[in-house]
């Protein structure tokens, strides 16, 4: 068993793999219900993404969020394409705050520059990709590129700004 799966097992404290998979699936389904059309339109108008790619990046963003919520304390760095959509979502402060209410908690963003010791490449290889592939299949290299890895929801030890989804509503 690799490091991330052992960490995830420890973090989920006795939650069976089937239940964890069901939780990720339920979270992802709930995230699919959040309308991001205004954020996506802004991204296309600002040439952050093409009209052809924005829906795919939105889907990858929501997959990242589902993993981050389901695996609290596990650092899941993301690629630049997904991170840019996250940054854009955050600047729509009212929508991002309502999104947190909808999901039952607030997901903080922590740029890696705040953690000089963070090994994003290592954590991307041992955390992000294995968890993604466990729940969603082969990762899309356009959205999940190790070379572009830059941010996560938690600090290097998971003790900094972390998600606050202890009572998340995933039904």
C-alpha positions in Angstrom: 0.0 0.0 0.0 1.4 3.4 -0.9 1.9 6.3 1.5 -1.3 8.2 0.6 -3.5 5.2 0.9 -2.1 4.4 4.3 -2.5 8.1 5.3 -6.1 8.2 3.9 -6.9 5.0 5.8 -5.6 6.6 9.0 -7.4 9.8 8.3 -10.7 8.1 7.7 -10.4 6.2 11.0 -12.0 2.9 10.2 -14.2 4.0 7.4 -14.4 1.1 4.9 -13.1 1.7 1.4 -16.5 1.1 0.0 -18.0 3.7 2.3 -15.2 6.2 1.4 -15.8 5.6 -2.3 -19.5 6.2 -1.7 -18.7 9.4 0.1 -16.5 10.7 -2.7 -19.3 9.7 -5.2 -21.9 11.5 -3.1 -19.8 14.6 -2.7 -19.0 14.7 -6.4 -22.7 14.4 -7.2 -23.6 17.2 -4.8 -20.8 19.4 -6.3 -22.2 18.7 -9.8 -25.4 20.5 -8.6 -23.5 23.8 -8.0 -24.0 26.3 -10.9 -20.7 27.8 -11.9 -21.9 29.4 -15.2 -21.0 33.0 -14.2 -17.5 32.0 -13.0 -17.0 30.0 -16.2 -18.2 32.8 -18.4 -15.7 35.2 -16.7 -12.9 32.7 -17.2 -13.7 32.5 -20.9 -14.1 36.2 -21.3 -10.7 36.8 -19.6 -9.1 34.2 -21.9 -8.1 32.0 -18.9 -9.7 29.0 -20.7 -11.2 28.4 -24.1 -15.0 27.8 -24.4 -14.1 24.3 -25.5 -12.1 23.4 -22.3 -13.9 25.2 -19.5 -16.5 22.5 -18.8 -13.8 19.9 -18.5 -11.8 22.0 -16.1 -14.9 22.7 -14.0 -15.4 18.9 -13.8 -11.8 18.4 -12.6 -12.2 21.2 -10.1 -15.3 19.5 -8.6 -13.4 16.2 -8.5 -10.6 17.9 -6.6 -13.0 19.4 -4.2 -14.7 16.0 -3.6 -11.4 14.4 -2.8 -10.3 17.3 -0.6 -13.5 17.1 1.5 -13.4 13.3 1.7 -9.8 13.1 2.8 -9.4 15.8 5.5 -5.8 16.3 6.5 -4.4 14.7 3.3 -2.5 17.3 1.3 -3.8 17.0 -2.3 -1.9 19.5 -4.5 -3.5 20.4 -7.8 -2.3 21.4 -11.2 -2.4 25.0 -12.5 -5.5 24.6 -14.7 -7.6 23.5 -11.8 -6.0 26.0 -9.4 -6.7 28.9 -11.7 -10.4 28.0 -11.7 -10.3 27.8 -7.9 -8.7 31.2 -7.7 -11.4 32.6 -10.0 -14.1 31.0 -8.0 -12.7 32.6 -4.8 -12.8 36.1 -6.3 -16.5 35.7 -6.7 -16.8 36.0 -2.9 -20.5 35.9 -2.5 -20.8 32.8 -4.7 -17.8 31.1 -3.0 -19.3 31.8 0.5 -22.7 30.5 -0.6 -20.9 27.5 -2.1 -19.4 26.8 1.3 -22.8 27.0 2.9 -24.2 24.6 0.2 -21.4 22.1 0.9 -21.6 22.5 4.7 -18.2 24.1 5.3 -15.6 26.5 4.0 -12.6 25.3 2.0 -9.6 27.4 2.5 -6.9 27.9 -0.2 -3.3 27.8 0.8 -0.7 28.8 -1.8 2.4 26.6 -1.6 4.7 29.7 -1.3 3.6 29.9 2.3 5.2 26.5 3.0 8.8 26.5 1.8 9.4 22.9 2.9 6.4 21.5 1.0 7.3 18.9 -1.5 4.4 19.5 -3.9 5.9 17.2 -6.6 6.2 14.4 -4.1 2.7 14.9 -2.6 1.3 15.3 -6.1 2.7 11.9 -7.0 1.9 10.1 -3.8 -1.4 11.8 -2.9 -3.2 13.6 -5.7 -2.8 11.1 -8.6 -3.4 7.9 -6.6 -6.5 9.3 -4.9 -7.8 10.7 -8.2 -7.3 7.4 -10.0 -8.8 5.4 -7.2 -12.1 7.3 -7.4 -12.2 8.7 -11.0 -9.9 6.6 -13.2 -7.0 7.9 -15.2 -6.2 11.6 -14.5 -6.6 14.1 -17.3 -3.0 15.3 -18.0 -4.3 18.7 -19.1 -5.8 19.4 -15.7 -3.6 17.2 -13.5 0.0 18.0 -14.5 2.8 17.5 -11.9 4.9 20.1 -13.6 2.1 22.7 -12.9 1.4 21.8 -9.4 1.1 24.8 -7.2 -1.6 24.9 -4.4 -3.6 22.8 -2.1 -6.3 23.1 0.6 -4.0 22.3 3.5 -0.5 23.1 4.5 2.4 20.7 4.3 1.5 19.1 7.6 -2.3 19.5 7.3 -2.2 21.7 10.4 -2.5 25.1 8.7 -5.5 26.3 6.8 -7.6 23.2 6.3 -11.1 22.6 5.2 -13.9 22.9 7.7 -16.3 20.2 6.5 -16.6 18.2 9.7 -20.4 18.5 9.4 -20.6 18.6 5.6 -23.9 17.9 4.1 -23.4 15.3 1.4 -26.9 14.1 0.8 
